[in-house]
Amino acid sequence: MPEAASSAAPPAAPTPSPPTAPPQTPAPPAGAAPTAAPPGKDGRARGRGPVVAALMLGMALAALDGTIVSTAVPQIVGDLGGFAVFSWLFSGYLLAVTVTLPVYGKLSDTFGRKPVLIAGIILFLIGSLLCATAWNMASLIAFRVVQGLGGGALQGTIQVIAADLYPLKERPKIQARLSTVWATSSIAGPALGGLLAGYADWRWIFLINLPVGAVALWLVITYLREPDRAASTRAAVPDRAPRRRVDRAPRRRVDWAGALAVFATGALLLTALVQGGVAWPWVSAPSFAFLGGSAVLAAVTVVIERRASDPIIPGWVWRRRTIAAVNLALGALGLLMVAPTVFLPTYAQSVLGLGPIAAGFVLSAMTLSWPISAAFSSRLYNRIGFRLTAITGISLALLVLLAFPLLPYPGRPWQPALIMLLLGAALGMFQLPLIIGVQSTVGWSERGTATASILFYRQIGQSVGAALFGAVANGVMAARLADAPMPGLPGDLDSVSKALENPATLTAEAADYLRRAMDSAVDYVYLGAAGAAAISLLVLIFVAPRRFPVLKDPE
C-alpha cells in the first residue's frame, strides 16, 4: 500500500480455479516451527463483515494520523510554541510505529490477534485523548509517541487478521480494500487537518479519533472470533483428567528482554536517520553517537535473541529464503517510495507552479491505480506464481522511474500525473503478491511475526530513503547554487522551496534558475529510486526461490 509515509504506503474476484501457482510446494519450509490450527471455514464466515469493517476503520485511523497533522502545524505552533522541534510530531509517531511492529507481530502469534488489536486500539485512543489535552509542544510530542505505540499494533495486526479471515484465493479482495482505505485516508489527511484547524480547533484532529476508534473497538470485541488455542490439548486429554490440565492452553514465555532491545535499537537508528542532516550535520558527534549506539545495541540484540527460547525476531525469519528475500525487496520498496511521496509534491509546487491541493492530485494518481492493480494481481500470480508477478511489477516500476527525468521542463501537470498512475499500477502488482505470498508460506502461529517482519523492513527502508535522498537532493541543489550566475540565492532545498512560494521576491531570471535547479535535484532522486527498484529486482531474481512453498488452506 502506498505509505504516506507510512506508509507512506501502501497495495479479484475469487475464481473457482486452484489459488496457488502450479506447482507450488504444499509443505512448509525446512525448519518451520509447529503451527497452531488456523480458523476453518466456519470461523472465517461467522461475523466476517463486521470484523472487516473494524479493520478498515482501524486502517483509516493509522493512515490519517500519519498525515493529518501536517497542515495544522502553524496553528499548533502558534498555540503551543516549540517551532524548533515540531518535526518530532511526525518523527516521534513514525518511530513508535516502526520499532513496535516486530514486538506486536510476535505477541499476536503468542497470545492471539484479538487481545493485541484491542490493546493497540485502546492505547491509540488514550494517546489521541492525551494529544488533545497537550499543554506544550513537549507534551504533544510525548503523547504522539503514545499514539504511535498503538498505531504499530493497528498496522501490523490488521494485516495479519485479514490474512486469517480469507483463504488464499480471496485474500486480494481484502488487501485491495485495505490499500484503498490507506491511500484515501493518507491523501485526505492533510485536507481534513487543515479544515479542522482552520474552522474548529487543532485539538479536534485528535478528538475525531475517539468515536471512530470506539466503533472499531466494539466491533472487534463483539465479532472477532479466533481459534481456540487450547482445543487440541483438551481433545487429546481423557475426560477423567483433572480440569486444571485441560482448561488452559500451554503457557508461553514472552521475550521481554529481546523486545526492549529491538525497541531501543530501532529508536536509536531511526532517530539518527530522521534527524541527521536536519537537527545536526551528518558528520557530527550526535550522528556518530546515535549510529554507533544503534550498532552496539544491534549486536546486543543478536546475542539476546540467540539465547532466547522464543525470541521476538526468530532466526527463521532470515533462514527461510522466501521471507528473507521479501524483507529485502520490500525494504527497497520503502526506499524508492520516498521519491513520489516526499519529493513529488515539492516538484509539483516549485517547478510546475501548482498549489498544494493540485500537487496532491498529481500524487493521488498513484493511489488510484495501486489498489486496482493489486486487486487484479491475483489473476496473474495464480497463473505464473508470486515471484514472477512481483518481478513483472518491479521491472515496470523501474522503467517508469527512469522515465521521470526525461519529462520536459517545465512540463505539464498531466505528465508527472501519468508517471504516477503507471508507477502505482506497477507497484500494486509488485507489493501485494509478496505480502500474500509470505503470509501463505507460514501457519497461523507464525503469520504475525512474518507479516510484521516485512512491514518493519519496509518502514526502515523508508526512513533510510528519506535520509539518503534528502542528502542527494541537497547535494545537487548545492552544486547548482554554487554555479549560479547571480548572487543572493537561497542555499538549501527548504529555502529554495520557500523562495519559490513567493516568486515576487525574486527576479524572473533567478526564479527560473531555481526551478531548473529543483527540477534537476528531483530528477536525481528519481534516478536513485530507480536504483532501489533495480536492487529489489536483483533480490527477486537471485535470492527469492523460484516457487514460494505455499501451505494449503484448511478445509
C-alpha positions as CSV (number, residue, x, y, z in Angstrom):
1,M,0.0,0.0,0.0
2,P,1.4,3.4,-0.7
3,E,2.6,4.9,2.8
4,A,2.5,8.4,3.3
5,A,4.7,7.6,4.6
6,S,3.8,5.2,6.5
7,S,3.3,4.3,5.0
8,A,3.6,6.1,3.3
9,A,2.5,3.3,1.6
10,P,0.8,1.1,0.7
11,P,-1.3,-2.1,-2.4
12,A,-10.4,-10.0,-7.8
13,A,-12.9,-11.6,-7.6
14,P,-12.5,-15.1,-6.4
15,T,-12.2,-17.8,-9.0
16,P,-13.0,-21.5,-8.8
17,S,-9.6,-22.5,-10.0
18,P,-6.8,-23.5,-7.5
19,P,-5.4,-20.4,-5.8
20,T,-1.7,-21.3,-6.0
21,A,0.5,-21.2,-8.9
22,P,1.4,-24.7,-10.1
23,P,3.4,-26.5,-9.0
24,Q,3.7,-24.7,-5.6
25,T,5.1,-27.0,-2.9
26,P,2.3,-27.7,-0.4
27,A,4.7,-28.2,2.5
28,P,6.3,-25.7,4.9
29,P,10.0,-24.8,4.6
30,A,12.6,-26.9,6.3
31,G,12.9,-25.9,9.9
32,A,9.4,-24.5,10.2
33,A,8.1,-24.3,13.8
34,P,4.9,-26.2,14.6
35,T,1.8,-24.1,13.9
36,A,-1.5,-23.7,15.7
37,A,-4.6,-24.7,13.8
38,P,-5.9,-21.7,11.9
39,P,-9.6,-20.9,11.8
40,G,-11.6,-23.0,9.4
41,K,-14.3,-22.0,7.1
42,D,-16.9,-21.6,9.8
43,G,-14.6,-19.4,11.8
44,R,-13.9,-17.2,8.8
45,A,-17.6,-16.9,7.8
46,R,-19.0,-16.0,11.2
47,G,-19.1,-12.3,11.7
48,R,-16.6,-11.6,8.9
49,G,-18.4,-8.5,7.6
50,P,-18.3,-6.5,10.9
51,V,-14.7,-7.5,11.5
52,V,-13.7,-6.3,8.1
53,A,-15.5,-3.0,8.9
54,A,-13.4,-2.8,12.1
55,L,-10.2,-3.5,10.2
56,M,-11.0,-0.8,7.7
57,L,-11.8,1.8,10.4
58,G,-8.5,0.9,12.2
59,M,-6.5,1.2,9.0
60,A,-8.1,4.6,8.3
61,L,-7.1,5.8,11.8
62,A,-3.5,4.6,11.4
63,A,-3.2,6.2,7.9
64,L,-4.9,9.5,8.9
65,D,-2.7,10.1,11.8
66,G,0.4,9.8,9.7
67,T,-0.5,12.8,7.6
68,I,-3.4,14.8,9.3
69,V,-1.1,16.9,11.5
70,S,0.9,18.3,8.6
71,T,-1.4,21.2,7.5
72,A,-2.2,22.1,11.1
73,V,1.4,22.8,12.2
74,P,1.1,26.6,12.0
75,Q,-2.0,26.6,14.3
76,I,-0.3,24.1,16.7
77,V,2.9,26.1,16.9
78,G,1.0,29.3,17.3
79,D,-0.8,27.8,20.3
80,L,1.9,25.7,21.9
81,G,5.2,27.2,20.6
82,G,8.1,24.8,20.0
83,F,8.8,25.6,16.4
84,A,12.3,24.3,16.6
85,V,11.2,20.7,17.4
86,F,7.8,20.5,15.7
87,S,9.2,17.9,13.2
88,W,9.1,15.4,16.0
89,L,5.3,15.4,15.8
90,F,5.9,13.3,12.7
91,S,9.2,11.6,13.6
92,G,8.0,10.5,17.0
93,Y,4.9,8.9,15.7
94,L,6.8,7.2,12.8
95,L,9.5,5.9,15.2
96,A,7.0,4.4,17.6
97,V,5.0,2.7,14.9
98,T,8.1,1.2,13.3
99,V,10.0,-0.1,16.3
100,T,6.9,-1.8,17.8
101,L,6.0,-3.7,14.6
102,P,8.2,-6.8,15.4
103,V,7.0,-6.8,19.0
104,Y,3.3,-6.8,18.2
105,G,3.8,-9.4,15.5
106,K,5.3,-11.8,18.0
107,L,2.8,-11.0,20.6
108,S,-0.1,-11.7,18.2
109,D,1.4,-15.2,17.5
110,T,1.8,-15.8,21.2
111,F,-1.4,-14.5,22.7
112,G,-3.7,-14.2,19.6
113,R,-4.6,-11.3,17.3
114,K,-7.7,-10.1,19.2
115,P,-6.0,-9.1,22.5
116,V,-3.2,-7.4,20.7
117,L,-5.5,-5.4,18.4
118,I,-7.8,-4.5,21.4
119,A,-4.8,-3.3,23.4
120,G,-3.5,-1.3,20.3
121,I,-6.8,0.4,19.7
122,I,-7.1,1.3,23.4
123,L,-3.5,2.7,23.5
124,F,-4.1,4.6,20.3
125,L,-7.3,6.2,21.7
126,I,-5.6,7.1,25.0
127,G,-2.8,8.7,23.0
128,S,-5.3,10.6,20.9
129,L,-7.1,11.9,24.0
130,L,-3.8,12.9,25.6
131,C,-2.8,14.8,22.4
132,A,-6.0,16.8,22.5
133,T,-5.1,17.9,26.1
134,A,-1.4,18.8,25.4
135,W,-0.3,22.0,27.1
136,N,3.1,22.5,25.3
137,M,5.0,21.0,22.4
138,A,7.0,18.6,24.6
139,S,3.8,17.0,26.0
140,L,2.2,16.8,22.5
141,I,5.3,15.0,21.1
142,A,5.3,12.6,24.0
143,F,1.6,11.9,23.5
144,R,2.2,11.4,19.8
145,V,4.7,8.7,20.7
146,V,2.0,7.0,22.9
147,Q,-0.4,7.2,19.9
148,G,2.3,5.7,17.7
149,L,2.7,2.8,20.1
150,G,-0.9,1.9,19.5
151,G,-0.6,2.7,15.7
152,G,2.1,-0.1,15.5
153,A,-0.4,-2.6,16.7
154,L,-3.1,-1.4,14.2
155,Q,-0.8,-1.5,11.2
156,G,0.7,-4.9,11.8
157,T,-2.2,-6.8,13.4
158,I,-4.8,-5.7,10.9
159,Q,-2.8,-7.2,8.0
160,V,-2.5,-10.5,9.9
161,I,-6.2,-10.7,10.8
162,A,-7.1,-10.0,7.1
163,A,-4.9,-13.0,6.1
164,D,-6.5,-15.2,8.8
165,L,-10.1,-14.3,7.7
166,Y,-9.7,-15.0,4.0
167,P,-8.3,-18.1,2.1
168,L,-5.6,-17.5,-0.4
169,K,-7.8,-17.1,-3.4
170,E,-9.9,-14.4,-1.7
171,R,-7.1,-12.6,0.1
172,P,-6.5,-10.0,-2.7
173,K,-10.0,-8.6,-2.1
174,I,-9.5,-7.6,1.5
175,Q,-5.9,-6.4,0.8
176,A,-7.2,-4.2,-2.0
177,R,-9.8,-2.8,0.3
178,L,-7.3,-2.0,3.0
179,S,-5.0,-0.5,0.4
180,T,-7.8,1.7,-0.9
181,V,-8.6,2.8,2.7
182,W,-4.9,3.6,3.4
183,A,-4.5,5.5,0.2
184,T,-7.7,7.5,0.6
185,S,-7.0,8.3,4.2
186,S,-3.4,9.4,3.5
187,I,-4.5,11.8,0.8
188,A,-7.5,13.1,2.7
189,G,-5.5,13.6,5.9
190,P,-3.8,16.9,5.2
191,A,-7.1,18.4,3.8
192,L,-9.1,17.2,6.9
193,G,-6.4,18.5,9.2
194,G,-6.4,21.9,7.5
195,L,-10.2,22.1,7.7
196,L,-10.4,21.2,11.4
197,A,-7.5,23.5,12.3
198,G,-8.9,26.4,10.3
199,Y,-12.6,26.2,11.1
200,A,-12.7,24.4,14.5
201,D,-9.6,23.8,16.6
202,W,-6.5,21.7,16.0
203,R,-7.3,19.6,19.0
204,W,-10.3,18.1,17.1
205,I,-7.7,16.4,14.8
206,F,-7.1,14.0,17.7
207,L,-10.6,14.0,19.3
208,I,-12.2,12.8,16.0
209,N,-10.3,9.5,16.5
210,L,-12.3,8.7,19.6
211,P,-15.8,7.9,18.2
212,V,-14.3,6.1,15.1
213,G,-11.9,4.1,17.3
214,A,-14.7,3.3,19.8
215,V,-16.8,1.8,17.0
216,A,-13.8,-0.3,15.7
217,L,-13.1,-1.5,19.3
218,W,-16.8,-2.5,19.8
219,L,-16.8,-4.4,16.5
220,V,-13.6,-6.3,17.3
221,I,-14.7,-7.2,20.8
222,T,-18.1,-8.4,19.7
223,Y,-17.5,-10.1,16.4
224,L,-13.8,-11.2,16.1
225,R,-13.5,-15.0,16.8
226,E,-10.2,-16.7,16.9
227,P,-9.3,-20.4,17.0
228,D,-9.3,-22.0,20.5
229,R,-5.6,-22.4,21.2
230,A,-6.4,-25.0,23.9
231,A,-8.8,-27.1,21.8
232,S,-6.3,-29.6,20.6
233,T,-5.0,-30.0,24.2
234,R,-8.4,-30.7,25.5
235,A,-9.2,-33.2,22.8
236,A,-6.1,-35.2,23.5
237,V,-6.6,-35.5,27.3
238,P,-9.1,-38.1,28.7
239,D,-12.3,-36.9,30.3
240,R,-11.1,-38.1,33.7
241,A,-8.0,-35.9,33.7
242,P,-8.0,-33.0,36.2
243,R,-9.7,-29.8,34.9
244,R,-6.6,-27.7,35.6
245,R,-4.8,-29.7,33.0
246,V,-7.4,-29.3,30.2
247,D,-8.8,-25.7,30.7
248,R,-5.6,-23.9,30.0
249,A,-3.5,-23.5,26.8
250,P,0.2,-24.2,27.1
251,R,1.9,-21.2,28.7
252,R,4.4,-19.4,26.5
253,R,7.1,-17.1,27.8
254,V,7.5,-13.7,26.3
255,D,11.0,-12.5,25.3
256,W,10.7,-9.1,27.0
257,A,14.4,-8.5,27.0
258,G,14.5,-9.0,23.3
259,A,11.5,-6.8,22.8
260,L,13.2,-4.0,24.8
261,A,16.5,-4.5,22.8
262,V,14.7,-4.4,19.5
263,F,12.8,-1.2,20.6
264,A,16.0,0.5,21.8
265,T,18.0,-0.4,18.6
266,G,15.2,0.8,16.3
267,A,14.7,4.0,18.3
268,L,18.4,5.0,18.1
269,L,18.7,4.1,14.4
270,L,15.6,5.9,13.3
271,T,16.5,8.9,15.3
272,A,19.8,9.1,13.6
273,L,18.2,8.7,10.2
274,V,15.4,11.1,10.7
275,Q,17.3,13.9,12.5
276,G,20.7,13.5,10.6
277,G,21.2,16.5,8.3
278,V,18.2,18.3,9.9
279,A,18.8,18.8,13.6
280,W,22.5,18.2,13.2
281,P,25.0,17.7,10.4
282,W,25.7,14.1,9.2
283,V,29.3,14.4,10.1
284,S,28.9,15.4,13.7
285,A,29.2,14.0,17.2
286,P,25.4,13.4,17.6
287,S,25.3,11.4,14.3
288,F,28.2,9.3,15.3
289,A,26.8,8.7,18.8
290,F,23.3,7.6,17.6
291,L,24.6,5.4,14.7
292,G,27.4,3.9,16.9
293,G,24.9,3.3,19.7
294,S,22.4,1.6,17.4
295,A,25.2,-0.7,16.0
296,V,26.2,-1.7,19.6
297,L,22.6,-2.3,20.5
298,A,22.1,-4.3,17.4
299,A,24.9,-6.6,18.4
300,V,23.4,-6.9,21.9
301,T,20.0,-7.7,20.4
302,V,21.5,-10.5,18.3
303,V,23.1,-12.0,21.4
304,I,19.8,-11.8,23.4
305,E,17.7,-13.2,20.6
306,R,20.1,-16.2,20.0
307,R,19.8,-17.1,23.7
308,A,16.0,-16.7,24.0
309,S,13.9,-19.8,23.9
310,D,11.1,-17.9,22.0
311,P,12.7,-14.7,20.5
312,I,10.8,-11.7,19.3
313,I,12.7,-11.9,16.0
314,P,13.3,-15.6,15.5
315,G,16.1,-16.8,13.3
316,W,13.8,-18.5,10.8
317,V,12.8,-15.0,9.6
318,W,16.1,-14.8,7.8
319,R,16.9,-18.5,7.4
320,R,13.9,-19.0,5.1
321,R,14.8,-17.7,1.6
322,T,11.2,-16.6,0.9
323,I,10.9,-14.3,3.9
324,A,14.5,-13.0,3.7
325,A,14.1,-12.1,0.0
326,V,10.8,-10.3,0.6
327,N,12.2,-8.4,3.6
328,L,15.0,-7.1,1.3
329,A,12.7,-6.5,-1.7
330,L,10.2,-4.5,0.4
331,G,12.9,-2.7,2.2
332,A,14.0,-1.4,-1.2
333,L,10.3,-0.5,-1.9
334,G,10.3,1.7,1.2
335,L,13.5,3.3,-0.1
336,L,12.1,4.1,-3.6
337,M,8.7,5.3,-2.2
338,V,10.4,8.4,-0.8
339,A,10.7,9.8,-4.3
340,P,7.0,10.2,-5.1
341,T,5.6,10.7,-1.6
342,V,8.2,13.3,-0.3
343,F,9.7,14.9,-3.4
344,L,6.9,14.9,-6.0
345,P,4.7,17.4,-4.1
346,T,7.8,19.7,-3.9
347,Y,8.4,19.3,-7.6
348,A,4.8,20.0,-8.5
349,Q,4.7,23.2,-6.4
350,S,8.2,24.5,-7.1
351,V,8.7,23.5,-10.7
352,L,5.2,23.3,-12.1
353,G,3.9,26.2,-10.0
354,L,0.8,24.2,-8.7
355,G,-0.9,24.9,-5.4
356,P,-0.9,22.4,-2.5
357,I,-4.3,20.9,-3.5
358,A,-3.4,20.5,-7.2
359,A,0.0,19.0,-6.2
360,G,-1.8,16.5,-4.0
361,F,-3.9,15.4,-7.0
362,V,-0.7,14.7,-9.0
363,L,0.4,12.4,-6.3
364,S,-3.1,10.8,-5.8
365,A,-2.9,9.4,-9.4
366,M,-0.6,6.7,-7.9
367,T,-3.0,5.9,-5.1
368,L,-5.8,5.4,-7.7
369,S,-4.1,2.8,-9.8
370,W,-2.2,1.0,-6.9
371,P,-5.2,-0.8,-5.3
372,I,-6.8,-1.6,-8.7
373,S,-3.7,-3.2,-9.9
374,A,-3.3,-5.1,-6.6
375,A,-6.8,-6.4,-6.8
376,F,-6.2,-7.9,-10.2
377,S,-2.7,-9.2,-9.5
378,S,-4.2,-12.5,-8.2
379,R,-5.2,-13.4,-11.8
380,L,-1.6,-13.1,-12.7
381,Y,0.1,-14.8,-9.7
382,N,-2.4,-17.7,-9.9
383,R,-1.0,-18.4,-13.4
384,I,2.7,-17.6,-13.1
385,G,3.4,-17.5,-9.3
386,F,4.1,-14.8,-6.7
387,R,7.8,-14.3,-7.7
388,L,7.3,-13.8,-11.4
389,T,4.3,-11.5,-10.8
390,A,6.4,-9.4,-8.5
391,I,9.3,-9.4,-10.9
392,T,7.0,-8.1,-13.6
393,G,5.7,-5.3,-11.4
394,I,9.1,-4.1,-10.2
395,S,10.5,-4.2,-13.8
396,L,7.7,-2.0,-15.0
397,A,8.3,0.3,-12.0
398,L,12.0,0.5,-12.9
399,L,11.1,1.7,-16.4
400,V,8.6,4.2,-15.1
401,L,11.1,5.7,-12.6
402,L,13.7,6.0,-15.3
403,A,11.2,7.9,-17.5
404,F,10.7,10.7,-14.9
405,P,14.0,12.5,-15.6
406,L,13.0,12.5,-19.3
407,L,10.0,14.8,-18.7
408,P,10.3,18.2,-20.4
409,Y,11.0,21.4,-18.4
410,P,8.8,22.9,-17.1
411,G,6.2,20.4,-18.5
412,R,2.5,20.0,-18.0
413,P,0.9,18.7,-14.8
414,W,-0.6,15.7,-16.6
415,Q,2.8,14.3,-17.4
416,P,4.0,13.6,-13.9
417,A,0.4,12.5,-13.0
418,L,0.6,9.9,-15.8
419,I,4.0,8.7,-14.5
420,M,2.5,8.3,-11.0
421,L,-0.5,6.5,-12.5
422,L,1.8,4.0,-14.2
423,L,4.0,3.7,-11.1
424,G,1.0,2.9,-8.9
425,A,-0.1,0.2,-11.3
426,A,3.4,-1.4,-11.3
427,L,3.9,-1.3,-7.6
428,G,0.4,-2.7,-6.9
429,M,1.5,-5.7,-9.0
430,F,4.7,-5.9,-7.0
431,Q,3.9,-5.5,-3.3
432,L,0.7,-7.4,-2.8
433,P,1.8,-10.7,-4.3
434,L,4.9,-10.6,-2.0
435,I,2.9,-9.9,1.2
436,I,0.3,-12.6,0.4
437,G,3.0,-15.0,-0.7
438,V,4.8,-14.7,2.6
439,Q,1.6,-15.0,4.6
440,S,0.7,-18.1,2.6
441,T,4.0,-19.9,3.4
442,V,3.5,-19.8,7.2
443,G,1.0,-21.2,9.6
444,W,-1.3,-19.3,11.9
445,S,1.2,-19.2,14.8
446,E,4.0,-17.7,12.6
447,R,1.9,-15.3,10.4
448,G,2.1,-12.4,12.8
449,T,5.9,-12.5,13.1
450,A,6.3,-12.9,9.3
451,T,4.0,-10.1,8.4
452,A,5.5,-7.7,11.0
453,S,8.9,-8.6,9.7
454,I,8.2,-7.4,6.1
455,L,6.3,-4.3,7.3
456,F,9.2,-3.4,9.6
457,Y,11.8,-3.6,6.9
458,R,9.7,-1.6,4.6
459,Q,9.4,1.1,7.2
460,I,13.2,1.0,7.8
461,G,13.7,1.4,4.1
462,Q,11.5,4.4,4.0
463,S,13.5,6.1,6.8
464,V,16.8,5.3,5.1
465,G,15.4,6.6,1.8
466,A,14.3,9.9,3.4
467,A,17.8,10.5,4.8
468,L,19.6,9.2,1.7
469,F,17.6,11.0,-1.0
470,G,17.4,14.2,1.1
471,A,21.2,14.2,1.1
472,V,21.2,13.6,-2.7
473,A,18.7,16.4,-3.4
474,N,20.6,18.9,-1.1
475,G,23.9,17.9,-2.7
476,V,22.6,18.5,-6.3
477,M,20.9,21.8,-5.2
478,A,24.1,23.0,-3.5
479,A,26.2,22.3,-6.6
480,R,23.7,24.2,-8.8
481,L,23.6,27.1,-6.5
482,A,27.4,27.3,-6.3
483,D,27.4,27.7,-10.1
484,A,24.6,30.3,-10.1
485,P,25.2,33.3,-12.4
486,M,23.5,35.6,-9.9
487,P,24.2,36.3,-6.2
488,G,21.9,36.2,-3.2
489,L,20.1,32.9,-3.9
490,P,19.0,30.7,-1.0
491,G,21.4,28.0,0.0
492,D,19.4,24.7,0.6
493,L,16.3,22.8,-0.5
494,D,13.9,24.1,2.1
495,S,15.0,27.7,1.5
496,V,14.6,27.3,-2.3
497,S,11.1,25.9,-1.8
498,K,10.1,28.8,0.4
499,A,11.6,31.3,-2.1
500,L,9.6,29.8,-5.0
501,E,6.4,30.0,-2.9
502,N,6.9,33.8,-3.1
503,P,8.4,34.4,-6.5
504,A,7.7,38.2,-6.3
505,T,10.9,38.4,-4.1
506,L,13.0,37.1,-7.0
507,T,13.8,38.3,-10.4
508,A,12.4,36.3,-13.3
509,E,15.9,35.0,-14.2
510,A,16.6,33.9,-10.6
511,A,13.2,32.2,-10.2
512,D,13.8,30.3,-13.5
513,Y,17.2,29.2,-12.4
514,L,15.9,28.0,-9.0
515,R,13.1,26.0,-10.7
516,R,15.7,24.3,-13.0
517,A,17.9,23.5,-10.1
518,M,14.9,22.0,-8.2
519,D,14.0,20.0,-11.4
520,S,17.5,18.6,-11.6
521,A,17.6,17.7,-7.9
522,V,14.3,15.7,-8.1
523,D,15.5,14.0,-11.3
524,Y,18.5,12.7,-9.4
525,V,16.2,11.5,-6.6
526,Y,14.1,9.5,-9.1
527,L,17.3,8.0,-10.6
528,G,18.1,6.9,-7.1
529,A,14.7,5.4,-6.7
530,A,15.2,3.5,-9.9
531,G,18.4,2.2,-8.4
532,A,16.4,0.9,-5.4
533,A,13.9,-0.8,-7.8
534,A,16.9,-2.4,-9.5
535,I,18.1,-3.8,-6.2
536,S,14.7,-5.2,-5.5
537,L,14.6,-6.8,-8.9
538,L,18.0,-8.4,-8.4
539,V,16.9,-9.8,-5.0
540,L,13.8,-11.4,-6.5
541,I,15.9,-12.9,-9.4
542,F,18.9,-14.2,-7.4
543,V,17.7,-14.6,-3.8
544,A,14.0,-15.5,-3.8
545,P,13.1,-19.1,-4.5
546,R,11.5,-19.9,-7.9
547,R,8.3,-21.1,-6.2
548,F,7.0,-20.0,-2.9
549,P,6.4,-23.0,-0.5
550,V,2.7,-22.3,-0.1
551,L,0.7,-24.1,2.6
552,K,-2.7,-25.5,1.7
553,D,-5.7,-23.7,3.2
554,P,-7.6,-25.7,5.9
555,E,-10.7,-27.5,4.7
